[in-house]
Amino acid sequence: MTPEQCVFAHMGPKRYYVYIMSNRSKTICTGVTNNLERRVYQHKSKQIQGFTAKYNLTRLVYYEETTDVVSVISRQKTIKGWLRVKKITLIESVNPTWKDLSASF
């Protein structure tokens, strides 16, 4: 095995995330990324202009992880298509207090 193959072998499979950001008012936005920590930092520091910056969506309240890019995009589209009440039920199924899950980063 070449040194390059060794490095790649230790990296493991690529990871993808579908996530939901929120604020104190429980406004929510769903996104997709391959680096959750970086993306949350971008939201918190308002590097991403638009809806999330305008509404101060700085709390990571939900996320799912997968190694399949097609399934993560499909999952994001599914969640985005849901009514707000169903999204809230999803969040509260794993995070009933809406705490910022990125605090552990």
Contacts in CASP RR format, 6 or more apart in sequence:
PFRMAT RR
TARGET T0000
AUTHOR 0000-0000-0000
METHOD contacts of the structure
MODEL  1
MTPEQCVFAHMGPKRYYVYIMSNRSKTICTGVTNNLERRVYQHKSKQIQG
FTAKYNLTRLVYYEETTDVVSVISRQKTIKGWLRVKKITLIESVNPTWKD
LSASF
1 9 0 8 1.000
13 67 0 8 1.000
14 34 0 8 1.000
14 67 0 8 1.000
14 69 0 8 1.000
15 34 0 8 1.000
15 65 0 8 1.000
15 66 0 8 1.000
15 67 0 8 1.000
16 32 0 8 1.000
16 33 0 8 1.000
16 34 0 8 1.000
16 65 0 8 1.000
16 66 0 8 1.000
16 67 0 8 1.000
16 68 0 8 1.000
16 69 0 8 1.000
16 72 0 8 1.000
17 32 0 8 1.000
17 33 0 8 1.000
17 34 0 8 1.000
17 36 0 8 1.000
17 39 0 8 1.000
17 63 0 8 1.000
17 64 0 8 1.000
17 65 0 8 1.000
17 66 0 8 1.000
17 72 0 8 1.000
18 30 0 8 1.000
18 31 0 8 1.000
18 32 0 8 1.000
18 63 0 8 1.000
18 64 0 8 1.000
18 72 0 8 1.000
18 75 0 8 1.000
18 76 0 8 1.000
18 79 0 8 1.000
19 30 0 8 1.000
19 31 0 8 1.000
19 32 0 8 1.000
19 33 0 8 1.000
19 36 0 8 1.000
19 39 0 8 1.000
19 40 0 8 1.000
19 60 0 8 1.000
19 62 0 8 1.000
19 63 0 8 1.000
19 64 0 8 1.000
20 28 0 8 1.000
20 29 0 8 1.000
20 30 0 8 1.000
20 31 0 8 1.000
20 60 0 8 1.000
20 61 0 8 1.000
20 62 0 8 1.000
20 63 0 8 1.000
20 79 0 8 1.000
20 87 0 8 1.000
20 90 0 8 1.000
20 91 0 8 1.000
21 28 0 8 1.000
21 29 0 8 1.000
21 31 0 8 1.000
21 40 0 8 1.000
21 43 0 8 1.000
21 52 0 8 1.000
21 57 0 8 1.000
21 58 0 8 1.000
21 59 0 8 1.000
21 60 0 8 1.000
21 61 0 8 1.000
22 28 0 8 1.000
22 29 0 8 1.000
22 57 0 8 1.000
22 59 0 8 1.000
22 61 0 8 1.000
22 91 0 8 1.000
22 98 0 8 1.000
23 55 0 8 1.000
23 56 0 8 1.000
23 57 0 8 1.000
23 58 0 8 1.000
23 59 0 8 1.000
25 55 0 8 1.000
26 88 0 8 1.000
26 98 0 8 1.000
27 55 0 8 1.000
27 57 0 8 1.000
28 57 0 8 1.000
28 61 0 8 1.000
28 84 0 8 1.000
28 87 0 8 1.000
28 88 0 8 1.000
28 91 0 8 1.000
29 51 0 8 1.000
29 52 0 8 1.000
29 55 0 8 1.000
29 57 0 8 1.000
30 76 0 8 1.000
30 79 0 8 1.000
30 80 0 8 1.000
30 87 0 8 1.000
31 76 0 8 1.000
32 72 0 8 1.000
32 73 0 8 1.000
32 76 0 8 1.000
33 39 0 8 1.000
34 69 0 8 1.000
36 60 0 8 1.000
36 63 0 8 1.000
36 65 0 8 1.000
37 102 0 8 1.000
37 105 0 8 1.000
40 60 0 8 1.000
40 102 0 8 1.000
40 105 0 8 1.000
41 47 0 8 1.000
42 48 0 8 1.000
43 52 0 8 1.000
43 57 0 8 1.000
43 58 0 8 1.000
43 60 0 8 1.000
44 58 0 8 1.000
44 102 0 8 1.000
46 52 0 8 1.000
46 53 0 8 1.000
51 57 0 8 1.000
58 100 0 8 1.000
59 98 0 8 1.000
59 99 0 8 1.000
59 100 0 8 1.000
59 102 0 8 1.000
60 100 0 8 1.000
60 101 0 8 1.000
60 102 0 8 1.000
61 91 0 8 1.000
61 95 0 8 1.000
61 98 0 8 1.000
61 99 0 8 1.000
61 100 0 8 1.000
61 101 0 8 1.000
62 90 0 8 1.000
62 91 0 8 1.000
62 94 0 8 1.000
62 95 0 8 1.000
62 101 0 8 1.000
63 101 0 8 1.000
64 72 0 8 1.000
64 75 0 8 1.000
66 72 0 8 1.000
66 75 0 8 1.000
79 87 0 8 1.000
79 90 0 8 1.000
82 90 0 8 1.000
91 98 0 8 1.000
92 98 0 8 1.000
95 101 0 8 1.000
END
